[in-house]
């Protein structure tokens, strides 16, 4: 079987791609910023520092294809991803799947410049542009939910067609290991567009807690990010894309997941049921 390089292999999408590739019997080289490079369950691990480029050559040695994505925390995704595309082209990999973000092709963004680099590389490739992850509610927005019972965001009544990371991973594996859809880009969404009041209602129903959405000022969220150690430029990036969500740009729904996987994408209610343990149950009262 083929061997595939997975960048950011310990992350929300990358870890699921590793799991799915292994389940299909493929070899996997998992590249992460972590320095523990010991193999686990047959997965070869390699340390890769995307910020400095250290480890790129070793990561690409002997692989047949690669999934390229930028981990969170970096506003200039081009700086991280461009050297990876260049290395993939130098080695003439059999397939590259690049994950950017929905809307990345709407303007001259760092993501779009990397997409264009890959398109011009001569490689067989696919680009996947997922919308906002459902899993954000158990990671980035989890503290407010568990500590205050609130989704605290400057998102207004904007809707988003949230997508489950499991679907993103399944699409990535499908495209990485096949060639019938080569040289195409896909916007990936869930099956419905929800605003955050609707999200809070579903989480309340599933957990038995009272969870509400509370709109906050963008500056308050930015200050919270920076205080938590998020780089200022990445905090600004998050505030900007949340502004686009508020304006409705994250609401479109596509049929890409169904087309590629032959099934409907996972709905938010199913995601919430599957991950209900992430949100603490209501505290008992005396």
GIPE-V34621 format. One record per pair of residues at least 12 apart in sequence whose ideal C-beta (glycine too) atoms are under 10 Angstrom apart, sorted by sequence separation. I is the first residue (numbers start at 0). GAP is how many residues later the second one is. If there is no record, write none. Layout:
BEGIN
{{I	GAP} {I	GAP}}
END
This chain:
BEGIN
{{5	12} {17	12} {34	12} {45	12} {46	12} {47	12} {67	12} {68	12} {83	12} {98	12} {99	12} {114	12} {140	12} {198	12} {199	12} {200	12} {222	12} {252	12} {3	13} {16	13} {27	13} {29	13} {30	13} {31	13} {33	13} {45	13} {67	13} {84	13} {97	13} {113	13} {139	13} {199	13} {221	13} {224	13} {3	14} {17	14} {27	14} {28	14} {29	14} {30	14} {31	14} {32	14} {33	14} {34	14} {45	14} {69	14} {83	14} {99	14} {114	14} {136	14} {198	14} {199	14} {220	14} {221	14} {224	14} {5	15} {14	15} {26	15} {27	15} {28	15} {29	15} {30	15} {31	15} {32	15} {45	15} {68	15} {99	15} {111	15} {135	15} {170	15} {196	15} {197	15} {13	16} {26	16} {27	16} {28	16} {29	16} {30	16} {31	16} {32	16} {67	16} {97	16} {110	16} {171	16} {195	16} {196	16} {221	16} {3	17} {13	17} {14	17} {26	17} {27	17} {28	17} {30	17} {31	17} {32	17} {67	17} {80	17} {97	17} {135	17} {170	17} {195	17} {196	17} {217	17} {220	17} {221	17} {2	18} {13	18} {29	18} {30	18} {31	18} {32	18} {36	18} {43	18} {65	18} {80	18} {99	18} {110	18} {194	18} {195	18} {196	18} {217	18} {220	18} {1	19} {8	19} {21	19} {28	19} {30	19} {43	19} {49	19} {65	19} {67	19} {80	19} {97	19} {195	19} {0	20} {8	20} {9	20} {21	20} {49	20} {50	20} {67	20} {97	20} {167	20} {217	20} {218	20} {221	20} {8	21} {9	21} {10	21} {21	21} {36	21} {49	21} {65	21} {96	21} {97	21} {166	21} {217	21} {220	21} {1	22} {3	22} {4	22} {5	22} {6	22} {7	22} {8	22} {9	22} {10	22} {17	22} {18	22} {20	22} {32	22} {50	22} {65	22} {95	22} {104	22} {166	22} {217	22} {0	23} {1	23} {2	23} {3	23} {4	23} {5	23} {6	23} {7	23} {8	23} {9	23} {17	23} {31	23} {50	23} {64	23} {76	23} {103	23} {131	23} {166	23} {0	24} {1	24} {2	24} {3	24} {4	24} {5	24} {6	24} {7	24} {8	24} {9	24} {18	24} {30	24} {49	24} {59	24} {76	24} {104	24} {135	24} {162	24} {163	24} {166	24} {217	24} {0	25} {1	25} {2	25} {3	25} {4	25} {5	25} {6	25} {7	25} {8	25} {17	25} {30	25} {58	25} {62	25} {65	25} {95	25} {103	25} {136	25} {162	25} {217	25} {0	26} {1	26} {2	26} {3	26} {4	26} {5	26} {52	26} {101	26} {102	26} {133	26} {135	26} {138	26} {160	26} {162	26} {163	26} {17	27} {30	27} {49	27} {52	27} {55	27} {59	27} {63	27} {65	27} {76	27} {95	27} {96	27} {97	27} {98	27} {99	27} {100	27} {101	27} {132	27} {134	27} {160	27} {161	27} {162	27} {30	28} {50	28} {55	28} {58	28} {59	28} {62	28} {64	28} {65	28} {66	28} {67	28} {68	28} {69	28} {81	28} {88	28} {92	28} {94	28} {95	28} {96	28} {97	28} {98	28} {99	28} {100	28} {101	28} {102	28} {131	28} {133	28} {134	28} {160	28} {161	28} {162	28} {217	28} {28	29} {29	29} {30	29} {49	29} {50	29} {61	29} {63	29} {64	29} {65	29} {66	29} {67	29} {68	29} {69	29} {80	29} {84	29} {88	29} {91	29} {93	29} {94	29} {95	29} {96	29} {97	29} {98	29} {99	29} {100	29} {101	29} {130	29} {131	29} {132	29} {133	29} {134	29} {135	29} {159	29} {160	29} {161	29} {28	30} {49	30} {52	30} {55	30} {56	30} {59	30} {60	30} {62	30} {63	30} {64	30} {65	30} {66	30} {67	30} {68	30} {69	30} {79	30} {80	30} {83	30} {84	30} {87	30} {91	30} {92	30} {93	30} {94	30} {95	30} {96	30} {97	30} {98	30} {99	30} {100	30} {101	30} {130	30} {131	30} {132	30} {133	30} {134	30} {159	30} {160	30} {161	30} {28	31} {48	31} {49	31} {52	31} {55	31} {59	31} {62	31} {63	31} {64	31} {65	31} {66	31} {67	31} {68	31} {69	31} {77	31} {78	31} {81	31} {84	31} {85	31} {88	31} {89	31} {91	31} {92	31} {94	31} {95	31} {96	31} {97	31} {98	31} {100	31} {129	31} {130	31} {131	31} {132	31} {133	31} {134	31} {160	31} {161	31} {214	31} {28	32} {30	32} {55	32} {64	32} {65	32} {66	32} {67	32} {68	32} {76	32} {77	32} {80	32} {81	32} {84	32} {85	32} {88	32} {90	32} {91	32} {92	32} {129	32} {130	32} {132	32} {133	32} {159	32} {160	32} {161	32} {28	33} {49	33} {56	33} {59	33} {76	33} {77	33} {80	33} {83	33} {84	33} {87	33} {88	33} {129	33} {133	33} {134	33} {158	33} {159	33} {160	33} {8	34} {28	34} {49	34} {52	34} {56	34} {75	34} {76	34} {77	34} {79	34} {80	34} {83	34} {84	34} {88	34} {129	34} {133	34} {158	34} {159	34} {9	35} {26	35} {27	35} {30	35} {74	35} {76	35} {77	35} {78	35} {81	35} {84	35} {85	35} {87	35} {129	35} {132	35} {157	35} {158	35} {159	35} {8	36} {26	36} {30	36} {47	36} {73	36} {76	36} {77	36} {80	36} {81	36} {84	36} {88	36} {158	36} {159	36} {5	37} {8	37} {26	37} {28	37} {30	37} {76	37} {77	37} {80	37} {87	37} {129	37} {130	37} {157	37} {158	37} {161	37} {25	38} {32	38} {84	38} {129	38} {156	38} {157	38} {4	39} {8	39} {25	39} {27	39} {31	39} {77	39} {155	39} {156	39} {158	39} {159	39} {7	40} {69	40} {84	40} {127	40} {154	40} {155	40} {156	40} {158	40} {2	41} {4	41} {6	41} {69	41} {129	41} {154	41} {156	41} {7	42} {129	42} {154	42} {4	43} {6	43} {127	43} {152	43} {69	44} {127	44} {151	44} {154	44} {125	45} {150	45} {20	46} {67	46} {125	46} {127	46} {150	46} {152	46} {127	47} {125	48} {126	48} {150	48} {6	49} {17	49} {125	49} {150	49} {195	49} {16	50} {67	50} {124	50} {125	50} {149	50} {194	50} {195	50} {123	51} {148	51} {194	51} {6	52} {16	52} {125	52} {150	52} {5	53} {13	53} {30	53} {125	53} {4	54} {12	54} {148	54} {4	55} {13	55} {123	55} {125	55} {140	55} {144	55} {148	55} {192	55} {4	56} {12	56} {125	56} {126	56} {127	56} {128	56} {129	56} {130	56} {133	56} {156	56} {194	56} {4	57} {5	57} {11	57} {13	57} {65	57} {67	57} {124	57} {125	57} {126	57} {127	57} {128	57} {129	57} {130	57} {131	57} {132	57} {155	57} {192	57} {193	57} {4	58} {8	58} {10	58} {12	58} {64	58} {101	58} {123	58} {124	58} {125	58} {126	58} {127	58} {128	58} {129	58} {130	58} {131	58} {140	58} {144	58} {148	58} {154	58} {156	58} {192	58} {2	59} {3	59} {4	59} {5	59} {6	59} {7	59} {10	59} {11	59} {64	59} {65	59} {66	59} {67	59} {68	59} {101	59} {122	59} {123	59} {124	59} {125	59} {126	59} {127	59} {128	59} {129	59} {130	59} {136	59} {155	59} {191	59} {192	59} {2	60} {3	60} {4	60} {5	60} {6	60} {7	60} {8	60} {10	60} {11	60} {64	60} {122	60} {124	60} {125	60} {126	60} {127	60} {128	60} {129	60} {133	60} {148	60} {149	60} {150	60} {151	60} {152	60} {154	60} {192	60} {1	61} {2	61} {3	61} {4	61} {5	61} {6	61} {7	61} {9	61} {10	61} {66	61} {68	61} {101	61} {148	61} {149	61} {150	61} {151	61} {152	61} {153	61} {154	61} {188	61} {191	61} {1	62} {2	62} {3	62} {4	62} {5	62} {6	62} {7	62} {130	62} {136	62} {144	62} {148	62} {149	62} {150	62} {151	62} {152	62} {153	62} {188	62} {190	62} {205	62} {0	63} {1	63} {2	63} {3	63} {4	63} {5	63} {6	63} {7	63} {136	63} {145	63} {147	63} {148	63} {149	63} {150	63} {151	63} {152	63} {153	63} {154	63} {188	63} {189	63} {205	63} {6	64} {7	64} {71	64} {118	64} {144	64} {147	64} {149	64} {150	64} {151	64} {153	64} {188	64} {189	64} {190	64} {204	64} {205	64} {117	65} {133	65} {136	65} {145	65} {148	65} {150	65} {152	65} {153	65} {186	65} {188	65} {201	65} {202	65} {205	65} {206	65} {118	66} {136	66} {144	66} {147	66} {149	66} {153	66} {154	66} {186	66} {187	66} {188	66} {190	66} {201	66} {202	66} {205	66} {206	66} {71	67} {117	67} {143	67} {144	67} {153	67} {186	67} {188	67} {189	67} {190	67} {201	67} {204	67} {205	67} {208	67} {71	68} {151	68} {152	68} {153	68} {185	68} {186	68} {187	68} {188	68} {203	68} {204	68} {205	68} {207	68} {210	68} {98	69} {151	69} {185	69} {186	69} {187	69} {198	69} {201	69} {202	69} {205	69} {206	69} {98	70} {114	70} {143	70} {185	70} {186	70} {197	70} {201	70} {205	70} {206	70} {208	70} {184	71} {185	71} {201	71} {206	71} {207	71} {208	71} {210	71} {7	72} {98	72} {143	72} {151	72} {183	72} {187	72} {202	72} {206	72} {208	72} {209	72} {6	73} {98	73} {185	73} {190	73} {191	73} {193	73} {198	73} {202	73} {205	73} {206	73} {207	73} {208	73} {6	74} {96	74} {97	74} {136	74} {185	74} {189	74} {190	74} {193	74} {206	74} {207	74} {208	74} {96	75} {180	75} {189	75} {190	75} {191	75} {193	75} {202	75} {203	75} {206	75} {96	76} {183	76} {188	76} {189	76} {190	76} {191	76} {202	76} {6	77} {96	77} {143	77} {187	77} {189	77} {190	77} {191	77} {96	78} {180	78} {189	78} {203	78} {4	79} {95	79} {96	79} {180	79} {190	79} {16	80} {94	80} {95	80} {96	80} {104	80} {143	80} {179	80} {189	80} {94	81} {103	81} {142	81} {189	81} {4	82} {16	82} {93	82} {94	82} {104	82} {159	82} {177	82} {4	83} {94	83} {103	83} {173	83} {94	84} {101	84} {102	84} {157	84} {159	84} {13	85} {93	85} {99	85} {101	85} {139	85} {142	85} {153	85} {157	85} {159	85} {170	85} {174	85} {12	86} {100	86} {101	86} {155	86} {157	86} {158	86} {159	86} {170	86} {173	86} {94	87} {97	87} {100	87} {101	87} {154	87} {155	87} {157	87} {158	87} {169	87} {173	87} {4	88} {153	88} {154	88} {157	88} {159	88} {161	88} {170	88} {171	88} {172	88} {173	88} {3	89} {98	89} {152	89} {153	89} {155	89} {156	89} {157	89} {158	89} {159	89} {160	89} {166	89} {167	89} {170	89} {3	90} {139	90} {154	90} {155	90} {157	90} {159	90} {160	90} {166	90} {169	90} {170	90} {3	91} {4	91} {5	91} {6	91} {7	91} {153	91} {154	91} {155	91} {156	91} {157	91} {158	91} {159	91} {160	91} {162	91} {166	91} {169	91} {1	92} {6	92} {152	92} {153	92} {154	92} {155	92} {157	92} {158	92} {159	92} {160	92} {1	93} {3	93} {152	93} {157	93} {158	93} {160	93} {162	93} {163	93} {166	93} {169	93} {158	94} {162	94} {166	94} {170	94} {154	95} {169	95} {166	96} {169	96} {166	97} {167	97} {139	98} {166	98} {68	99} {165	99} {166	99} {165	100} {163	101} {164	101} {66	102} {162	102} {163	102} {68	103} {161	103} {162	103} {163	103} {160	104} {161	104} {163	104} {166	104} {66	105} {161	105} {162	105} {165	105} {66	106} {161	106} {163	106} {164	106} {160	107} {163	107} {66	108} {159	108} {162	108} {165	108} {66	109} {131	109} {161	109} {64	110} {65	110} {131	110} {163	110} {64	111} {163	111} {63	112} {64	112} {63	113} {131	113} {130	114} {12	115} {12	117} {130	118} {131	118} {15	119} {130	119} {12	120} {130	120} {11	121} {130	121} {11	122} {12	122} {130	122} {11	123} {130	123} {11	124} {128	125} {11	126} {129	126} {11	127} {109	127} {128	127} {129	127} {127	128} {148	130} {136	131} {148	131} {127	132} {133	132} {145	132} {133	133} {137	133} {144	133} {145	133} {146	133} {148	133} {125	134} {133	134} {136	134} {137	134} {144	134} {145	134} {136	135} {144	135} {133	136} {134	136} {141	136} {133	137} {137	137} {141	137} {102	138} {105	138} {132	138} {133	138} {136	138} {137	138} {141	138} {101	139} {137	139} {138	139} {100	140} {133	140} {134	140} {137	140} {102	141} {133	141} {136	141} {137	141} {101	142} {102	142} {136	142} {105	143} {134	143} {19	146} {102	146} {18	147} {25	147} {101	147} {102	147} {15	148} {16	148} {20	148} {101	148} {15	149} {19	149} {23	149} {102	149} {14	150} {15	150} {18	150} {19	150} {22	150} {25	150} {101	150} {13	151} {15	151} {16	151} {17	151} {20	151} {25	151} {12	152} {15	152} {16	152} {19	152} {20	152} {101	152} {11	153} {12	153} {15	153} {16	153} {19	153} {23	153} {10	154} {11	154} {12	154} {14	154} {15	154} {16	154} {18	154} {19	154} {12	155} {13	155} {16	155} {17	155} {20	155} {11	156} {12	156} {15	156} {16	156} {19	156} {20	156} {72	156} {74	156} {11	157} {15	157} {19	157} {72	157} {73	157} {74	157} {75	157} {12	158} {13	158} {71	158} {72	158} {74	158} {75	158} {12	159} {16	159} {73	159} {74	159} {72	160} {73	160} {74	160} {76	160} {72	161} {74	161} {75	161} {71	162} {72	162} {74	162} {5	163} {73	163} {74	163} {72	164} {71	165} {74	165} {5	166} {71	166} {5	167} {3	168} {3	169} {5	170} {4	171} {3	172} {3	173} {1	174} {1	175} {0	176}}
END
